């Protein structure tokens, strides 16, 4: 499992269009927004047919997105249990 949390920046007037674009990106879940601060908080989780990296790139390239900040990233790759 791979998951990332991002803060997406956009102008308040563009929020409706940006939010609709984000909803179409695989693995994206919206958690909140503040038009006053110009930010939208999302998480992205990988799944069949897409990766977190692909979805982060799609978010960054979505229309009217001014920028993004990765706030958190987690992967369980390499955490296999070993017998002692």
C-alpha positions, 0 to 999 in steps of 0.5 A: 500500500502506498498513500500520500496526503497533499495540499493543493493550491488554487485561486478561490474562483477556480475551486469548483473546476479544480475540485471536479478535476481532482475527483476524476483522478484515480485514488484521490479522496478530498478531505477539506478545503479553504477558499480563503487560504486557497488550499484543498486537502486530499489523499491519494492511495494506489490501486489496480492500474495506477500508482500514487506517483501517477496520480500526484503528477495528474493533480499537478497538471490538472487545470487551474492548479497553482501548485501542491505540497506533499504533506505525508507519504507512506509505503509498506514496501519492504516491511515484510515480516521476518521470522526471528 
